[in-house]
Amino acid sequence: MLPVIALVGRPNVGKSTLFNYLTRTREALVADFPGLTRDRQYGRIKHGNRPCLVVDTGGIADDAQGIESIAREQVQIALEEADVIVFMVDAREGLSASDRAIAAMVRKLAKPVILVTNKVDGIDASIAAFDFYALSLGEPVLVAASHGRGVPELLERVNALLPPEIPIVEHDSKKDIAIAVVGRPNVGKSTLINRLLGEDRVIVYDEPGTTRDSIYIPFERNGKTYTLIDTAGMRRRAKVSEVIEKFSVIKSLQAIEKANVVIYLVDANEGITDQDAHLLGLVLEAGRALIIGLNKWDGLTQSQKDTVKRHIEIKLAFLEFAEKHPISALHGSGVGKLFEVVHTLYESAMVDMSTPVLTRILKEATTEHQPPMVHMRRIKLKYAHQGGRNPPVVIVHGTQTDALPQSYKRYLTNYFRTKLHLSGTPIRVEFKSTANPFDGQKEKMTDWETKRKVIIARRIKNKE
């Protein structure tokens, strides 16, 4: 197991900023807003030759109630699994009662603790850190996480406190199947994540907007590795007013881009809304394999189920390729089969297509239904080859392909999907016209042709 470093402290002391700097990513949402982080966010760092896991946690507040009290439980889990605790305080605000309470809490854990005084840029760091000696946690490390000042010294202190190294097999996250769970607020995304993992990994609360950041969770099941991505609920742009929510939506869109398979969760009690159709259009633009999870399906009557199915046929006609899967994230019905569907979709999205096979399918399609004629000439489609994966891309070469009507392009797209037995993934067919090497060049006449042209011109003039 990799050693774990937990970043803890009260809200808005810079834990997420330090997390992003250590992991060289922007995965943790950062803003001048207290209480932004709620779930645990894991990242990998490597100091020297020693890889570690660093955990970003929510701020610990004295008056935590409701969802904040649940977020505090997530911090407690991170502290229990940590090998080294990095306790962060704010040099600009000075020592507070919350800092004293957190210091007392981490001392009881009997684990190595490093006190970090953040935001020392632009002030007298030695004076600012003086009050924090009262916490009895040793000499504080002075850092400015936003600029990286003092971070090398912090890593040296952390390295000295890590447990003895145990040889491990390096894990290649690029081989994981990335599954993003997206949808509108409060449709059960975090509940589904916890059900898939078999533990309360992310916060579930009966309040829209509980998840603010995109949480990446690597795990293993039956010898296969996955990365689950819990995302914030997305709404139409016109309804997004808070700055924090705007950043959350951006994080969700980035998660869709990184995913191999997207599970779009719908509240079956509410049916398919116009907002769902709009957000599913964003998933289609990204070209990701898609499962439409109909959550809370077990609570519907047969009449309600038939109504939902009709709405899907009408409102989501542009997603005929997507897999529709009824589930109950709360009770677990239908959830176990999701992994089988995910694997089928992943194989379709990452399929290898040989040029001879694609060209043969193209010939069959044009034989059954010939391309139209343009300027008295038949459009010719000569051969096809693969242009990409996730989603599969087929590039067709021919003449006058710019003049192909959209209807014929849709015909070829559906023909390729059917013949390649692709399930749950869109396929993109792109067209390229063969360049004419003589296009734009003026034909040069021979000397005899030039003389003949002059003679003909004289004869025409004489007749006039």
C-alpha positions in Angstrom: 0.0 0.0 0.0 1.1 3.5 -0.7 1.7 5.8 2.3 -1.1 8.3 2.8 -0.7 12.0 3.7 -3.8 13.7 4.9 -4.3 17.5 4.6 -6.5 18.8 7.4 -7.4 22.2 8.9 -10.3 24.6 9.3 -12.1 25.9 6.2 -10.3 28.1 3.7 -6.7 27.7 4.9 -5.4 26.5 1.5 -5.6 22.7 1.7 -7.0 22.3 -1.9 -4.4 24.8 -3.2 -1.6 22.7 -1.6 -3.2 19.5 -3.0 -3.1 20.8 -6.5 0.5 22.0 -6.2 1.7 18.7 -4.8 -0.1 16.6 -7.4 0.7 19.0 -10.3 -3.0 19.0 -11.2 -6.1 21.2 -10.9 -8.4 18.4 -9.8 -9.3 20.0 -6.5 -11.7 22.9 -6.8 -10.2 26.1 -5.4 -12.0 29.4 -4.7 -12.0 32.1 -2.0 -15.0 30.4 -0.4 -15.0 28.5 2.9 -16.3 25.0 3.1 -15.9 24.3 -0.7 -14.4 20.8 -0.3 -16.6 18.2 1.3 -15.6 14.8 0.0 -12.1 13.2 0.2 -10.1 13.8 -2.9 -7.1 11.6 -3.5 -4.0 12.3 -5.7 -0.6 10.8 -6.3 2.7 12.5 -5.6 6.3 11.4 -5.8 9.1 12.9 -3.8 12.4 11.4 -4.9 11.7 7.7 -5.6 8.9 7.4 -3.0 5.3 7.5 -4.4 2.6 8.6 -1.9 -1.1 9.3 -1.8 -2.2 12.8 -0.6 -5.8 13.3 0.6 -7.6 16.7 0.4 -10.3 17.0 3.0 -13.1 19.3 3.9 -12.6 22.1 6.5 -13.3 21.2 10.1 -15.7 23.7 11.6 -16.7 24.0 15.3 -20.4 24.5 14.5 -20.7 21.8 11.9 -24.4 20.9 11.3 -26.3 19.0 8.6 -24.2 18.3 5.6 -21.1 19.8 7.2 -21.2 17.3 10.0 -21.3 14.5 7.4 -18.3 16.1 5.7 -16.5 16.0 9.1 -17.0 12.2 9.1 -15.1 12.1 5.8 -12.3 14.0 7.4 -12.2 11.5 10.3 -11.9 8.6 7.8 -9.0 10.3 6.1 -7.3 10.8 9.5 -7.7 7.2 10.4 -6.1 5.9 7.2 -3.3 8.5 7.1 0.4 7.7 7.9 1.3 11.4 8.2 -1.0 14.3 9.0 -0.4 17.8 7.6 -2.2 20.2 9.8 -2.6 23.6 8.0 -3.3 26.9 9.6 -3.7 30.5 8.2 -0.8 32.8 8.9 -2.8 35.9 8.0 -5.8 35.2 10.4 -3.6 34.0 13.2 -4.4 31.3 15.9 -8.0 30.6 16.4 -10.1 28.5 18.7 -10.8 26.1 15.8 -7.1 25.6 15.3 -6.7 24.7 19.0 -9.6 22.2 18.8 -8.2 20.5 15.7 -4.7 20.3 17.2 -6.2 18.6 20.3 -8.0 16.1 18.0 -4.9 15.2 15.9 -2.7 14.8 19.0 -5.1 12.1 20.3 -4.5 10.0 17.1 -0.8 9.4 18.1 0.3 9.8 14.5 3.1 12.0 13.0 1.8 15.5 12.6 3.4 18.4 10.7 2.2 21.9 11.4 2.1 24.0 8.2 1.6 27.8 8.4 0.2 28.8 5.0 -0.2 32.2 3.2 3.1 33.7 4.5 3.7 35.5 1.2 3.9 39.3 1.7 4.1 39.2 5.5 6.8 38.7 8.1 6.6 34.9 8.3 8.5 34.5 11.6 6.3 36.8 13.5 3.1 35.4 11.9 4.1 31.8 12.9 5.0 32.8 16.5 1.5 32.2 17.9 1.2 28.7 16.5 4.0 27.4 18.8 1.2 27.3 21.4 -0.3 24.3 19.6 2.6 22.1 20.9 3.1 20.5 17.5 6.7 21.5 17.0 8.2 24.1 14.7 5.7 25.1 11.9 6.7 24.8 8.2 6.2 28.2 6.6 4.7 27.9 3.1 2.8 29.8 0.4 0.9 27.0 -1.3 -0.2 29.2 -4.2 3.4 29.9 -5.2 5.1 26.7 -3.9 7.2 28.6 -1.4 8.4 26.3 1.4 6.9 23.2 -0.2 10.3 21.4 -0.7 11.0 21.8 3.0 7.6 20.4 3.8 8.2 17.3 1.6 11.5 16.7 3.3 9.7 16.7 6.7 7.0 14.4 5.4 9.6 12.0 3.9 11.4 11.7 7.2 8.1 10.6 8.9 6.9 8.1 6.4 6.8 4.4 7.4 9.4 2.0 6.0 9.0 1.5 2.3 7.3 -1.7 1.1 7.9 -2.8 -2.5 4.7 -2.4 -4.5 3.7 -3.0 -8.1 3.3 0.3 -9.9 -0.3 1.0 -11.0 -0.9 2.4 -14.5 -4.0 4.5 -14.2 -4.1 4.9 -18.0 -5.3 1.3 -18.2 -8.3 1.9 -15.9 -11.8 2.1 -17.2 -12.9 5.6 -16.3 -16.6 5.8 -15.5 -18.2 9.2 -15.0 -21.6 9.4 -13.2 -23.3 12.6 -14.3 -26.8 14.1 -14.2 -29.0 16.8 -12.7 -28.7 17.7 -9.0 -30.2 15.3 -6.5 -30.9 12.4 -8.8 -28.8 9.9 -6.7 -25.3 10.1 -8.3 -23.4 9.8 -5.0 -25.7 7.1 -3.8 -24.9 5.1 -6.9 -21.2 5.6 -6.4 -21.3 4.3 -2.8 -23.4 1.3 -4.0 -20.9 0.4 -6.7 -18.0 0.7 -4.2 -19.8 -1.0 -1.4 -18.9 1.7 1.1 -19.9 5.3 2.1 -17.1 6.8 0.0 -18.8 10.1 -0.9 -21.3 12.2 1.0 -24.9 11.6 0.4 -27.4 14.2 1.7 -31.0 15.1 0.8 -30.1 18.5 -0.6 -29.3 19.5 -4.2 -25.7 20.5 -4.8 -24.2 18.3 -2.1 -21.3 17.3 -4.4 -19.3 20.4 -5.6 -16.1 18.9 -7.0 -15.5 15.9 -9.3 -14.2 13.1 -7.1 -11.9 10.5 -8.8 -12.0 7.1 -7.0 -9.7 4.3 -8.3 -10.7 0.8 -7.2 -10.4 -2.8 -8.3 -13.1 -5.4 -8.9 -12.6 -9.0 -10.0 -9.0 -8.3 -11.0 -10.0 -5.3 -13.2 -9.2 -1.7 -12.4 -11.6 1.2 -12.7 -11.8 4.9 -11.9 -15.2 6.1 -10.8 -15.9 9.8 -11.1 -18.6 11.4 -9.0 -19.6 14.8 -10.5 -21.6 17.8 -9.3 -25.1 18.1 -10.6 -25.4 20.1 -13.8 -28.1 22.5 -14.6 -28.8 24.8 -17.6 -26.5 27.7 -17.9 -29.4 30.2 -17.3 -30.1 28.6 -13.9 -26.5 28.6 -12.7 -25.9 31.7 -10.7 -23.3 31.0 -8.0 -19.7 31.2 -9.0 -18.9 27.9 -7.2 -21.6 26.1 -9.2 -20.1 27.4 -12.4 -16.8 25.9 -11.5 -18.5 22.7 -10.5 -20.2 22.4 -14.0 -16.8 23.0 -15.7 -15.3 20.2 -13.5 -18.2 17.9 -14.6 -17.6 18.6 -18.3 -13.9 17.9 -17.8 -14.8 14.6 -16.1 -16.9 13.6 -19.2 -14.0 14.3 -21.5 -11.7 12.1 -19.3 -14.2 9.2 -19.1 -14.5 6.1 -21.3 -18.1 5.4 -20.3 -20.7 7.9 -18.9 -23.5 6.8 -16.7 -26.2 9.5 -17.0 -28.5 9.2 -14.1 -32.2 10.1 -14.5 -34.8 10.3 -11.7 -37.4 8.0 -13.1 -40.1 9.6 -10.9 -39.6 12.9 -12.8 -39.2 11.3 -16.2 -37.0 12.7 -19.0 -36.9 16.5 -18.7 -35.8 19.0 -21.3 -32.8 19.7 -19.1 -31.9 16.0 -19.3 -32.1 16.1 -23.1 -29.9 19.2 -23.2 -27.2 17.7 -20.9 -27.3 14.4 -22.8 -26.5 16.4 -25.9 -23.3 17.6 -24.2 -22.3 13.9 -23.6 -23.1 13.2 -27.2 -20.8 16.0 -28.3 -18.0 14.6 -26.2 -18.5 11.2 -28.0 -18.5 9.0 -25.0 -20.1 5.6 -24.6 -23.4 6.2 -22.7 -25.6 4.4 -20.3 -28.8 6.1 -19.3 -29.5 4.9 -15.7 -33.2 5.1 -14.8 -32.9 5.5 -11.1 -35.7 4.7 -8.6 -37.3 2.4 -11.2 -38.5 0.0 -8.6 -40.9 2.6 -7.1 -42.8 3.1 -10.3 -46.1 1.5 -11.4 -46.3 -0.3 -14.8 -48.2 2.7 -16.2 -45.5 5.1 -15.1 -42.8 2.9 -16.5 -44.5 2.8 -19.9 -44.8 6.6 -19.8 -41.1 7.0 -19.1 -40.2 4.6 -22.0 -42.4 6.7 -24.4 -40.7 9.9 -23.2 -37.3 8.3 -23.9 -38.4 7.3 -27.5 -39.6 10.8 -28.2 -37.2 13.1 -26.4 -34.0 11.0 -26.8 -34.5 9.8 -30.4 -31.0 11.2 -31.1 -29.5 8.7 -28.6 -30.8 5.5 -30.1 -27.4 3.9 -29.7 -27.3 4.5 -25.9 -28.0 1.7 -23.4 -31.1 2.2 -21.1 -30.7 0.5 -17.8 -33.3 0.6 -15.0 -31.7 0.6 -11.5 -32.3 1.5 -7.8 -29.1 3.1 -6.4 -30.6 3.0 -2.9 -31.7 -0.6 -2.8 -29.1 -2.0 -5.3 -31.5 -3.6 -7.8 -29.9 -3.6 -11.3 -26.7 -2.1 -10.1 -24.7 -5.3 -10.2 -25.3 -5.7 -14.0 -23.9 -2.2 -14.7 -20.3 -3.5 -14.7 -21.2 -6.0 -17.5 -22.8 -3.2 -19.5 -19.8 -0.9 -18.9 -17.4 -3.6 -20.2 -19.4 -4.1 -23.3 -19.5 -0.3 -24.0 -15.8 0.1 -23.2 -14.9 -2.6 -25.8 -17.1 -0.9 -28.4 -15.6 2.5 -27.7 -12.0 1.2 -27.8 -12.4 -1.2 -30.8 -9.7 -1.6 -33.3 -10.9 -1.5 -36.9 -8.7 -2.7 -39.8 -8.7 -0.8 -43.1 -9.7 -3.8 -45.2 -12.7 -4.5 -43.0 -13.8 -0.8 -43.1 -13.3 -0.6 -46.8 -15.3 -3.8 -47.4 -18.2 -2.4 -45.3 -18.0 0.9 -47.2 -18.3 -1.0 -50.5 -21.3 -3.0 -49.2 -23.0 0.2 -48.1 -22.5 2.0 -51.4 -23.6 -1.1 -53.4 -26.9 -1.2 -51.4 -27.5 2.5 -51.7 -25.3 4.5 -54.1 -24.2 8.0 -53.3 -26.1 10.8 -55.1 -24.9 12.5 -58.3 -23.5 16.1 -58.2 -23.0 18.2 -61.3 -23.8 15.1 -63.4 -21.1 13.1 -61.7 -21.6 10.3 -59.2 -19.9 10.9 -55.8 -17.3 8.2 -55.4 -16.3 6.8 -52.0 -13.1 4.8 -52.4 -11.8 3.4 -49.1 -12.0 3.9 -45.3 -9.7 3.6 -42.3 -9.8 4.2 -38.6 -9.1 7.7 -37.3 -9.4 7.3 -33.6 -11.0 5.6 -30.6 -13.3 6.7 -27.7 -15.4 7.3 -29.8 -14.5 5.2 -32.8 -13.7 7.4 -35.8 -14.0 6.2 -39.4 -12.4 8.3 -42.1 -13.8 7.8 -45.6 -11.9 9.0 -48.7 -13.5 9.8 -52.0 -14.3 12.5 -54.5 -16.8 15.4 -54.0 -17.4 14.3 -50.4 -18.2 17.9 -49.4 -21.4 17.5 -51.4 -22.6 14.5 -49.6 -26.1 15.2 -48.1 -26.6 14.8 -44.3 -29.1 12.0 -44.9 -26.5 9.9 -46.7 -23.9 10.6 -44.0 -26.4 9.3 -41.3 -27.0 6.3 -43.5 -23.3 5.4 -43.5 -22.9 6.1 -39.8 -25.7 3.7 -38.9 -24.4 1.1 -41.4 -20.9 1.1 -39.9 -22.4 0.9 -36.4 -24.5 -2.1 -37.3 -21.9 -4.0 -39.2 -19.2 -3.4 -36.6 -21.7 -4.5 -33.8 -21.0 -1.4 -31.7 -23.0 -1.1 -28.6 -23.7 2.0 -26.6 -21.1 4.2 -28.2 -21.5 6.9 -30.9 -19.4 6.5 -34.0 -18.1 9.4 -36.0 -17.6 9.2 -39.8 -15.5 11.9 -41.3 -15.0 12.5 -45.1 -12.0 13.6 -47.0 -11.9 14.4 -50.7 -9.0 13.2 -52.9 -7.0 16.2 -53.9 -6.5 16.9 -57.6 -2.8 17.5 -58.2 -3.6 19.6 -61.3 -6.3 21.7 -59.7 -5.6 25.4 -60.3 -2.8 24.8 -62.8 -3.2 26.2 -66.3 -2.4 23.9 -69.2 0.7 25.0 -71.1 0.3 24.9 -74.9 3.0 23.6 -77.3 4.6 25.9 -80.0 2.5 24.2 -82.7 -0.7 24.8 -80.7 0.2 28.4 -80.2 0.8 29.0 -84.0 -2.5 27.2 -84.8 -4.4 29.4 -82.4 -3.0 32.5 -84.1 -3.9 31.2 -87.6 -7.5 30.4 -86.5 -7.8 33.9 -85.0 -6.6 35.5 -88.3 -9.1 33.5 -90.3 -12.0 34.6 -88.1 -10.9 38.2 -88.3 -10.6 38.1 -92.1 -14.1 36.6 -92.5 -15.5 39.5 -90.4 
